[in-house]
Amino acid sequence: MPQRRINTSIMATKVIIKNNGPIRLEGEFELFDENGNQFNTEGKTAISLCRCGQSSKSPFCDGTHKSCGFSSTVEAA
């Protein structure tokens, strides 16, 4: 895996696990695949990541969870 420098000046990111829906990232962030390739999220301060596995825009949510029967309720312990 190629070495990459992580930008330590990035502000905190809020991560919200939506019941029966996606993972929502809000704030400043960088998103990479497992090979170190960066997804283009330039200028975005919020994105949703798919949890149902059915999105045609993976890893991003396209709303398919609403029609594919995805069900997952998450509560912080």
C-alpha positions in Angstrom: 0.0 0.0 0.0 1.4 3.4 -0.9 2.3 5.7 1.9 0.1 8.8 2.2 0.4 11.8 4.4 -2.6 12.5 6.5 -3.6 16.2 6.7 -3.4 16.9 10.5 -5.1 20.3 10.0 -8.4 18.7 9.2 -11.1 19.7 11.7 -13.2 17.2 13.5 -15.8 15.2 11.5 -19.2 14.2 12.8 -20.2 10.7 11.9 -23.9 9.8 12.2 -25.2 6.2 11.8 -28.7 6.6 10.4 -31.2 4.0 11.4 -32.2 2.0 8.3 -30.0 4.2 6.2 -26.5 5.4 5.5 -23.5 6.6 7.4 -23.4 10.4 7.3 -20.1 12.3 7.5 -20.3 16.0 8.2 -17.4 18.4 8.5 -14.0 18.2 6.8 -12.7 14.8 5.7 -10.7 12.8 3.2 -12.0 9.5 1.8 -9.7 6.7 0.5 -10.2 3.2 -0.9 -8.1 0.4 0.6 -5.4 0.9 -2.0 -4.9 4.5 -0.9 -6.7 6.1 -3.9 -8.6 9.2 -2.9 -12.3 9.7 -3.7 -13.1 13.2 -5.0 -15.0 14.9 -2.2 -13.5 18.3 -2.8 -15.7 21.1 -1.6 -18.1 18.8 0.1 -18.8 19.2 3.8 -21.3 16.3 4.0 -21.6 12.9 2.4 -23.5 9.7 3.0 -21.9 6.3 2.7 -23.9 3.2 1.8 -24.6 0.6 4.4 -27.1 -1.6 2.5 -24.6 -2.7 -0.1 -27.1 -2.0 -3.0 -26.0 1.5 -4.1 -25.2 2.0 -7.7 -22.8 4.9 -6.6 -20.9 2.8 -4.0 -19.4 3.7 -1.6 -21.8 6.7 -1.6 -25.5 6.3 -0.8 -28.0 6.7 -3.6 -31.1 6.1 -1.5 -31.6 2.4 -2.6 -31.9 1.4 1.1 -35.4 2.8 1.0 -36.6 0.3 -1.6 -34.4 -2.8 -1.0 -35.7 -3.6 2.5 -32.5 -2.6 4.4 -33.1 -2.6 8.1 -30.5 -1.8 10.8 -31.1 0.2 14.0 -28.0 1.4 15.8 -28.0 3.0 19.2 -24.9 4.2 21.1 -24.1 2.2 24.2 
